[in-house]
Amino acid sequence: MKCPFCGTDDTQVIDSRVNDEGDAIRRRRRCSQCDKRFTTYETADLQLPQVVKQNGTREEFLREKLRSSFTRALHKRPVPTEYVDRAIEHIVQKILARGEREVSSRDLGEIVMQELKLMDKVAYIRFASVYRSFQDVDDFSDVIRDLDKPSKARPKKS
């Protein structure tokens, strides 16, 4: 590791610690040339799959686009930002767990809808209306009727 102060390649690790979340290692280093200390962080570099659009084009998976979708669907809804952060992380973990190099935009949209359905029903309907290209009021009625059905994902507690 190069020293950020003098540029020499000769640095020593003097302390290593795992961060609180357990997903990074913090290293304190000392430069043998100028004797200054600095901190580096080591994290896993996970490659997210490419998103295959309906027209066949491929693009990079971007968390910012997910956040934008959630923000639009949740506009003026009483949902804390932490819930959105958690949902985005859950989606990323689900996509990574598949172990595939590509994910279709349709699959990604369905996963987003699952998260919104658990988070906020109004946001779910907003997102579904755009995502599924609703044409008339009957399309809204169908989705609302589906919301009233008991979900298999969350069994009712007795």
N, C-alpha and C positions, 0 to 999 in steps of 0.2 A: 504494500500500500504506500503510495507516494505521500509525502508530507505536504499538506496544503500551504505551509508557510515558506519552506525553502525548496521544495520539489525533489528532495532526495528520496531514493527508493528504500532506504534502510530505516524502517520503523519497527518498534517492538510493541506487542500487546502486553499491557501491564495489568489489565483487569477485564474479565468477561462476565456478563450477567444476562440472563433471560429476562425479557420485559414482562410486565404484569399479565398481559394477554397470552404469553407463551408462544407468540408467533414471530419474534425477532430476538436477535442477540445484540446487545449493546457492548461494544468493545472500546476501552480506553487505550489509547496508543501514545507512545513517546517516540519522538524523532531522535535518532542517535547523533544526528548532525547539529541541529539547532536546539535540541533539548526541550522543544515545546510539546505540549500535549494536546490531543484532539480526540474526538469521539467518532466512531463509525457504527453503522447498524447493518446487520446482516439479516436479510429476509428471503423467503422462498420466492422465486420468480416463476409464477404459474402462468402458462399460456392459455388464455381463454380462447374458445373456438371461434371461427369465423361465422358470421351470421349470413345465411343464404336467403336473400330476399325472394319474393314471389316471382319476380321477373328473371331470376337466375343469377343476378349479380351477387357478389360477395363483398362484405365489408367487415371492418374490425368490430368486435364486441365492445361497446362503450357503456360504462356505468352511467355516464352523464346523460345518455339517451334514455336509459331506464328511469333515472331521476326525473327527467323532463316529462316523461309519460305519466309518472305518478303525480307530479306537480300539477299537470293539466287536469287529470282526473279528480284530484283532491282539492281543486281550487275552491276556497272559502268553505272547506269542510273542517270540522274540529278534530283533526288527526295530527298528533305530535310528530315532529321530524324524526324522532328516534324510531318510530314505527316504520317510517319509510326506509330509514337506514337499515333496519333489521330485515325488512322485506327484500331490499336489494341484495343484502348479504346472503339471505336464504336462496334467492334466485341464482346468484353466482355459484354458491356451493352446490346447488342442484345441477347446474350446467356442468360444473367441473366433475361431479361424481359420475356423470355419464361417460366421461373419458373419451368423448368424440372430438374430432377436429373441426366439425361443423355442426351448427344448430340452425334449423329453419326458423324464419321469422314467425311463422305460424305457431310452432311449438313455444317459442319465447313469449308470444302474445298470450297463449293459453296459460302459461305459468304466471304471467303478470295478472291475468284475470283471476286466477286462484287466490293470489295474495290480496288483491283488492276486495274480493268477495269476503274474505275473513276480516279485512280491515274496515271497510266502509261500503255499505250497500249502494248508496247514491253514486259514489266514485266508480264502483263496479259497473253500474248501468251506463254511466257516462262513457267509460272506456269501451264497454261492449258495443255501444251504439256506433262508435267510430270504427272500432276494430272489425266488427262484423258487418259494417256498412248497412245499418238499418234503413229500410226503405219506407216503412209506414208505422203507424201506431201499433199494429198487431205484433211487430217485432219486439217492441218495448213490453207489451203485455206478456209475450212468451217468456222473456227473461225475468220479468217480475214474478210470474207464476213459478218459474224454476227456483227463484230465491225462497219462495214459501215452502218448498219441499225440504224435508230433513236432509242434511248433508251427510254423506258417508265418511267424509274426512274427520268430522268431529262428532262422535256418538254422544247422544244426550246422557247426562248423568242422572241416575235415579236415586 
